[in-house]
Amino acid sequence: MAFVKRALFSRTETSLFNQTVLFSAAGLSISIALILVSGLRIDAWV
């Protein structure tokens, strides 16, 4: 039973880790896109 519980816990931990990595990667790409868009807008205004 302990092995099953450990396997389930590690699987949950891995999925949480993957979600965190995906979320931070998405946030990073969104912030980069915002910086690029704002930079393009500044260039267009200038």
C-alpha positions as CSV (number, residue, x, y, z in Angstrom):
1,M,0.0,0.0,0.0
2,A,2.8,2.4,0.8
3,F,4.3,1.9,-2.6
4,V,1.0,2.6,-4.3
5,K,0.5,5.7,-2.2
6,R,4.1,6.9,-3.0
7,A,3.5,6.3,-6.7
8,L,0.3,8.2,-6.7
9,F,1.9,11.0,-4.8
10,S,4.9,11.2,-7.1
11,R,2.6,11.2,-10.1
12,T,0.5,14.1,-8.6
13,E,3.7,15.9,-7.8
14,T,5.0,15.5,-11.3
15,S,1.8,16.8,-12.9
16,L,1.8,19.8,-10.6
17,F,5.5,20.4,-11.6
18,N,4.6,20.1,-15.3
19,Q,1.7,22.5,-14.8
20,T,3.9,25.0,-13.0
21,V,6.5,24.8,-15.8
22,L,3.9,25.2,-18.5
23,F,2.3,28.1,-16.6
24,S,5.6,30.0,-16.1
25,A,6.6,29.3,-19.8
26,A,3.2,30.7,-20.9
27,G,3.6,33.8,-18.6
28,L,7.1,34.3,-20.0
29,S,6.0,34.1,-23.6
30,I,3.1,36.5,-22.9
31,S,5.4,39.0,-21.2
32,I,7.8,38.8,-24.1
33,A,4.9,39.3,-26.6
34,L,3.7,42.3,-24.6
35,I,7.2,43.8,-24.6
36,L,7.6,43.3,-28.3
37,V,4.1,44.8,-29.0
38,S,4.8,47.8,-26.8
39,G,8.2,48.2,-28.4
40,L,6.6,48.1,-31.9
41,R,4.0,50.7,-30.7
42,I,6.7,53.0,-29.4
43,D,8.6,52.7,-32.7
44,A,5.4,53.4,-34.6
45,W,4.7,56.5,-32.5
46,V,8.3,57.7,-32.9
